[in-house]
């Protein structure tokens, strides 16, 4: 028995610091001279800002009297920044503040920089504020980039922090655009849940020699489901850069199934499986209870490899091994959860998803309830849960 583990917030963000630096030569970096510089960026929030002048008709940008409000964006990548000499020289007229330069904002961050935006170079002991003084549009490879000019301004970080109304984290290696800090944490939790499930499946169900996933049954035979594999392969459920290339391209044997004189064409049969049902989230596609496999070799085809027989998954009723309970389909349609026990955790998770009842803010708690075992239900459920997590992840990113 196992549970899906989710790390706490501190560990998640600590781990991501090195990831940003390690992967900072990827993606758009290859179009520029070197890697991006990560900054804390303060982007004007025009909706929340007030631009009324003071009594002397001057508009204060930073300070107690300012009506300007900012969205704070952490881990914001700026490209083509010049080498800045941050050793300020003191002259007879005071500190030399002639420190300026230019940079490029990638379209991946999903926002347009504005004049009077500010940023702070991360990773430096001095928290100098730089003000954006000019913005120009510049197309590169058909994509809209923005070139910014900036100079050093002597405002304390604490002052602009008092004008922050929202805090975001910019995407770089794992998503485009920006997420609120809370949603970024949820995204990291979803990624960890995905990795945990992938690792579990590989450890207990993956055959490296044959390069497919299967499960050993209690009759000295093993079960291979081509629909399981098709669903996993088409939805890229086991794609991870650090994984072996073979797992990123698992073997799929698309076999038609013969039952007596009847032959079920592979693609036609797939449309009646729970995988297709989850993929389309449409009860009308669920035409019969696709929850069983056949174990009688006279009724199911076999894969043979070096003396090992692998039963082919056959989705028909009234057979010995069941994926889920008999009333599972009706409970999904009626949004009727099973009693909250470990035994029912997988079914309840799927029922909640199919009825849009999974709260993204409680995803860690929901996932921690899922009970994993070396049994047929766990084997069949892993790609379904991976796809559900992927759907929640995509919805989270799109909504931001």
TORPA-203461 format. One record per residue (C-alpha): residue in one letter; x, y, z. Coordinates in steps of 0.001 Angstrom, whole numbers. Layout:
REM residues N
NODE  r        u        v        w
NODE  A        X        Y        Z
...
***
This chain:
REM residues 400
NODE  r        u        v        w
NODE  X        0        0        0
NODE  X     1234     3481     -795
NODE  X       42     7054     -777
NODE  X      794     9928    -3130
NODE  X     3205    12223    -1327
NODE  X     3233    15991    -1768
NODE  X     6064    18141     -410
NODE  X     5442    21244     1633
NODE  X     5605    24794      261
NODE  X     9083    25586     1582
NODE  X    10649    22510      -17
NODE  X     8890    23131    -3336
NODE  X    10131    26688    -3757
NODE  X    13597    25803    -2480
NODE  X    13933    23117    -5142
NODE  X    12788    25462    -7892
NODE  X    15550    28022    -7274
NODE  X    18244    25723    -8644
NODE  X    15954    24521   -11432
NODE  X    15571    28057   -12803
NODE  X    19334    28526   -12876
NODE  X    20067    25078   -14264
NODE  X    17565    25382   -17118
NODE  X    18159    29022   -17871
NODE  X    19922    28284   -21156
NODE  X    16842    26635   -22691
NODE  X    13971    27915   -24847
NODE  X    14377    31540   -25975
NODE  X    17899    31785   -24570
NODE  X    19238    30162   -27701
NODE  X    18094    33152   -29742
NODE  X    20065    35585   -27619
NODE  X    23559    36147   -26350
NODE  X    23653    33987   -23253
NODE  X    21087    33132   -20656
NODE  X    18416    35418   -19162
NODE  X    18855    37393   -15989
NODE  X    16122    36749   -13455
NODE  X    14674    39813   -11789
NODE  X    11828    40799    -9511
NODE  X     9648    42849   -11824
NODE  X     7053    45436   -10795
NODE  X     4472    45847   -13557
NODE  X     1983    48707   -13388
NODE  X    -1554    47611   -12677
NODE  X    -3521    50257   -14563
NODE  X    -6886    48968   -13356
NODE  X    -5966    49363    -9686
NODE  X    -3966    52586   -10147
NODE  X    -5072    56179    -9730
NODE  X    -3212    58842   -11696
NODE  X    -4647    61984   -10132
NODE  X    -2042    64676    -9520
NODE  X    -1042    66148    -6182
NODE  X    -1678    69775    -5182
NODE  X     1298    70952    -7219
NODE  X       35    68883   -10177
NODE  X     2946    66444    -9908
NODE  X     2256    62728    -9995
NODE  X     4355    60729    -7568
NODE  X     5207    57277    -8938
NODE  X     6835    55724    -5882
NODE  X     5920    56823    -2393
NODE  X     3120    57310      103
NODE  X     1268    59839    -2073
NODE  X     1398    57701    -5211
NODE  X    -1785    56206    -6593
NODE  X      157    53863    -8851
NODE  X     -238    50163    -8027
NODE  X     1959    47300    -9163
NODE  X     1814    43589    -9834
NODE  X     4956    41986    -8473
NODE  X     6352    39254   -10731
NODE  X     9037    37003    -9274
NODE  X    11581    35008   -11322
NODE  X    10984    37284   -14299
NODE  X    13466    36559   -17159
NODE  X    15095    39528   -18872
NODE  X    17330    38904   -21879
NODE  X    20334    40741   -23302
NODE  X    21012    42772   -20181
NODE  X    24370    44555   -20343
NODE  X    27126    43944   -17825
NODE  X    26311    46547   -15205
NODE  X    28936    48025   -12899
NODE  X    27073    48313    -9632
NODE  X    29937    50014    -7802
NODE  X    28550    53517    -7476
NODE  X    31083    56361    -7592
NODE  X    30706    59288    -5246
NODE  X    31470    62650    -6840
NODE  X    31482    66167    -5462
NODE  X    27841    66341    -6559
NODE  X    26858    63108    -4804
NODE  X    26502    59520    -6062
NODE  X    26970    58896    -9777
NODE  X    23621    57511   -10921
NODE  X    24425    57256   -14625
NODE  X    23639    53553   -14718
NODE  X    21391    52519   -17579
NODE  X    20988    49883   -20229
NODE  X    18605    47883   -22393
NODE  X    16998    44466   -22191
NODE  X    14502    42237   -23988
NODE  X    11208    40854   -22660
NODE  X    10135    37538   -24178
NODE  X     6516    36989   -25318
NODE  X     6475    33852   -23173
NODE  X     5790    35874   -20028
NODE  X     2470    37023   -21446
NODE  X     2636    40715   -20575
NODE  X     3726    43959   -22218
NODE  X     6196    46071   -20252
NODE  X     5258    49681   -19565
NODE  X     7171    52877   -18956
NODE  X     7543    53392   -15183
NODE  X     7681    49662   -14523
NODE  X    10510    48761   -12154
NODE  X    12709    45750   -11526
NODE  X    15356    44529    -9080
NODE  X    18219    42252   -10095
NODE  X    17893    39011    -8129
NODE  X    20856    37328    -6495
NODE  X    22662    40519    -5563
NODE  X    23182    41857    -2034
NODE  X    22207    45361    -3169
NODE  X    18503    45692    -3965
NODE  X    18743    48460    -6563
NODE  X    15554    49572    -8334
NODE  X    15716    50135   -12074
NODE  X    12958    52099   -13839
NODE  X    11773    51296   -17362
NODE  X    12091    54515   -19350
NODE  X    11270    53332   -22871
NODE  X     9495    50381   -24518
NODE  X     9809    49353   -28159
NODE  X     8172    46459   -29968
NODE  X    10483    44157   -31864
NODE  X     9514    41050   -33828
NODE  X    11862    38082   -33765
NODE  X    11092    34817   -35589
NODE  X     7491    35969   -35976
NODE  X     6995    36542   -32249
NODE  X     6395    39872   -30530
NODE  X     9269    40822   -28241
NODE  X     9703    44071   -26344
NODE  X    12945    45960   -25969
NODE  X    13129    48086   -22840
NODE  X    15472    50879   -21796
NODE  X    16049    51435   -18096
NODE  X    18071    53425   -15618
NODE  X    18868    53274   -11929
NODE  X    16554    55064    -9516
NODE  X    17154    55534    -5816
NODE  X    13975    54318    -4181
NODE  X    13861    51866    -1320
NODE  X    12402    48472    -2084
NODE  X    10068    48782      885
NODE  X     8324    51763     -706
NODE  X     7371    50039    -3931
NODE  X     6421    46903    -1998
NODE  X     3716    48956     -281
NODE  X     2182    49591    -3697
NODE  X     1997    45902    -4682
NODE  X    -1549    44554    -5101
NODE  X     -848    41105    -6607
NODE  X     2150    38762    -6583
NODE  X     2863    36460    -9525
NODE  X     5585    34061   -10603
NODE  X     6676    34103   -14249
NODE  X     6780    30871   -16180
NODE  X    10021    29798   -17745
NODE  X    10739    26085   -18042
NODE  X     7383    24554   -17119
NODE  X     4724    26931   -18420
NODE  X     4215    30144   -20369
NODE  X     2736    33289   -18880
NODE  X     2363    34058   -15197
NODE  X      688    32428   -12228
NODE  X     -229    33839    -8881
NODE  X     2098    32606    -6179
NODE  X     -692    30451    -4763
NODE  X    -1414    28874    -8165
NODE  X     2304    28354    -8788
NODE  X     2452    26333    -5595
NODE  X     -530    24290    -6777
NODE  X     1230    23704   -10110
NODE  X     4310    22419    -8309
NODE  X     2121    20116    -6232
NODE  X      495    18767    -9396
NODE  X     3920    18147   -10937
NODE  X     5045    16245    -7852
NODE  X     1879    14147    -7834
NODE  X     2508    13325   -11501
NODE  X     6129    12308   -10836
NODE  X     5051    10176    -7883
NODE  X     2499     8293    -9990
NODE  X     4931     7874   -12886
NODE  X     7601     6512   -10558
NODE  X     5136     4090    -8970
NODE  X     3979     2782   -12353
NODE  X     7538     2339   -13600
NODE  X     8650      588   -10435
NODE  X     5811    -1941   -10286
NODE  X     4349    -2247   -13776
NODE  X     7048    -1460   -16345
NODE  X     8929    -4160   -18264
NODE  X    12167    -2607   -19473
NODE  X    13030    -5562   -21712
NODE  X     9738    -5383   -23632
NODE  X     9271    -1628   -23145
NODE  X     5649    -1755   -22089
NODE  X     3541    -1672   -18943
NODE  X     1792    -4787   -17687
NODE  X      574    -6498   -14530
NODE  X     1134   -10025   -13288
NODE  X    -2090   -11868   -12522
NODE  X    -2625   -14624    -9984
NODE  X    -2676   -17406   -12583
NODE  X     1010   -17079   -13536
NODE  X      140   -14947   -16490
NODE  X      540   -11247   -17103
NODE  X    -1957    -8706   -18321
NODE  X    -1173    -6153   -21041
NODE  X    -3826    -3633   -22077
NODE  X    -3234    -1999   -25446
NODE  X    -5938      582   -24692
NODE  X    -4104     1523   -21482
NODE  X     -975     1973   -23576
NODE  X    -2718     3888   -26380
NODE  X    -4252     6289   -23865
NODE  X     -919     6807   -22078
NODE  X     1050     7193   -25288
NODE  X    -1296     9630   -27050
NODE  X    -1631    11820   -23958
NODE  X     2131    11725   -23242
NODE  X     1506    10603   -19679
NODE  X     5000     9209   -19167
NODE  X     6982    11928   -20929
NODE  X     9689    13368   -18697
NODE  X    13009    14751   -19956
NODE  X    15117    12808   -17484
NODE  X    13437     9472   -18252
NODE  X    14912     6904   -20565
NODE  X    13965     7507   -24175
NODE  X    12320     4085   -24320
NODE  X     9779     5025   -21654
NODE  X     9075     8221   -23557
NODE  X     8110     5993   -26487
NODE  X     6487     2922   -24944
NODE  X     5585       29   -27206
NODE  X     2001     -209   -28429
NODE  X      601    -3348   -30030
NODE  X    -2709    -2433   -31668
NODE  X    -4402    -5818   -31841
NODE  X    -7948    -6609   -32837
NODE  X    -9658    -8874   -30313
NODE  X   -11397   -12081   -31405
NODE  X   -14228   -13481   -29276
NODE  X   -15616   -16608   -30868
NODE  X   -16688   -15600   -34363
NODE  X   -16770   -11887   -33506
NODE  X   -13798    -9588   -34008
NODE  X   -13614    -6214   -32299
NODE  X   -11521    -3751   -34296
NODE  X    -8972    -2078   -32062
NODE  X    -9928     1535   -32751
NODE  X   -13642      802   -32494
NODE  X   -13177     -925   -29171
NODE  X   -11182     2010   -27808
NODE  X   -14191     4295   -28158
NODE  X   -16074     2211   -25596
NODE  X   -13388     2181   -22928
NODE  X   -13158     4137   -19724
NODE  X   -10042     5805   -21156
NODE  X   -12038     7343   -23997
NODE  X   -14742     8248   -21498
NODE  X   -12305    10131   -19256
NODE  X   -10619    11734   -22261
NODE  X   -13852    13216   -23597
NODE  X   -15653    13612   -20271
NODE  X   -18897    12718   -22003
NODE  X   -21310    10173   -20450
NODE  X   -22957     9585   -23840
NODE  X   -19746     7904   -25032
NODE  X   -19908     5410   -22190
NODE  X   -22094     2862   -23967
NODE  X   -21344     -154   -21826
NODE  X   -19465     -978   -18674
NODE  X   -15869    -1163   -19899
NODE  X   -14496    -2381   -16611
NODE  X   -13439    -5981   -17133
NODE  X   -10792    -8163   -18690
NODE  X   -11075   -11698   -19948
NODE  X    -8769   -14382   -18603
NODE  X    -9927   -17410   -20573
NODE  X    -7306   -17885   -23281
NODE  X    -9962   -19320   -25573
NODE  X   -11717   -15963   -25510
NODE  X    -8801   -13513   -25469
NODE  X    -5763   -13171   -27644
NODE  X    -2285   -13392   -26165
NODE  X     1058   -11747   -26764
NODE  X     3927   -14201   -26496
NODE  X     7542   -13239   -25985
NODE  X    10261   -15718   -25072
NODE  X     7795   -18114   -23494
NODE  X     5873   -15456   -21532
NODE  X     2179   -15019   -22302
NODE  X      538   -11614   -21915
NODE  X    -3240   -11519   -21899
NODE  X    -4737    -8810   -24061
NODE  X    -7221    -6498   -22366
NODE  X   -10784    -7192   -23406
NODE  X   -13494    -4832   -22224
NODE  X   -16557    -7013   -21784
NODE  X   -18922    -7732   -18921
NODE  X   -19216   -10586   -16439
NODE  X   -15586   -11654   -16246
NODE  X   -13402   -12654   -13352
NODE  X   -11166    -9597   -12939
NODE  X   -12860    -6227   -12534
NODE  X   -11326    -2806   -12963
NODE  X   -13879    -1064   -10737
NODE  X   -17097    -1902    -8937
NODE  X   -20284    -2793   -10822
NODE  X   -22086      403    -9812
NODE  X   -19173     2700   -10670
NODE  X   -20688     4011   -13905
NODE  X   -24030     4841   -12304
NODE  X   -22298     6600    -9419
NODE  X   -20339     8741   -11862
NODE  X   -23512     9738   -13679
NODE  X   -25320    10504   -10419
NODE  X   -22334    12204    -8731
NODE  X   -22737     9727    -5885
NODE  X   -19516     9130    -3958
NODE  X   -18660     5885    -2231
NODE  X   -18019     5915     1537
NODE  X   -14725     7726     2199
NODE  X   -12351     4779     2690
NODE  X    -8955     3853     1232
NODE  X   -10653     1155     -810
NODE  X   -12848     3741    -2564
NODE  X   -10293     6538    -2921
NODE  X    -9558     6014    -6612
NODE  X   -13215     5745    -7619
NODE  X   -14142     8846    -5603
NODE  X   -11338    10870    -7175
NODE  X   -12582     9988   -10672
NODE  X   -16222    10649    -9742
NODE  X   -15318    14116    -8442
NODE  X   -13379    14922   -11602
NODE  X   -16141    13788   -13935
NODE  X   -18560    16044   -12049
NODE  X   -16197    19046   -11756
NODE  X   -16003    18717    -7986
NODE  X   -12217    18767    -7519
NODE  X   -11077    21987    -5877
NODE  X    -7638    23024    -7115
NODE  X    -6902    24545    -3697
NODE  X    -7361    21147    -2048
NODE  X    -5586    19044    -4667
NODE  X    -2858    17945    -2248
NODE  X    -5434    16688      205
NODE  X    -7429    14992    -2560
NODE  X    -4345    13281    -3976
NODE  X    -3064    12202     -564
NODE  X    -6262    10158     -101
NODE  X    -5583     8029    -3179
NODE  X    -4563     4538    -2131
NODE  X    -2118     2715    -4423
NODE  X    -1706    -1059    -4339
NODE  X     -337    -3761    -6560
NODE  X    -3712    -4670    -7965
NODE  X    -5632    -4388   -11189
NODE  X    -7593    -1326   -10104
NODE  X    -4419      635    -9359
NODE  X    -2849     -477   -12617
NODE  X    -5856      655   -14635
NODE  X    -6334     3864   -12636
NODE  X    -2809     5282   -12897
NODE  X    -3144     6656   -16471
NODE  X    -6641     7936   -15622
NODE  X    -5340     9843   -12594
NODE  X    -2345    11135   -14567
NODE  X    -4701    12484   -17239
NODE  X    -6966    14079   -14623
NODE  X    -3977    15794   -13004
NODE  X    -2864    16965   -16449
NODE  X    -6326    18431   -17130
NODE  X    -6296    20293   -13802
NODE  X    -2802    21608   -14591
NODE  X    -3778    22848   -18051
NODE  X    -6916    24532   -16738
NODE  X    -4890    26247   -14035
NODE  X    -2446    27695   -16580
NODE  X    -5101    28707   -19124
NODE  X    -7197    30529   -16498
NODE  X    -4229    32716   -15614
***
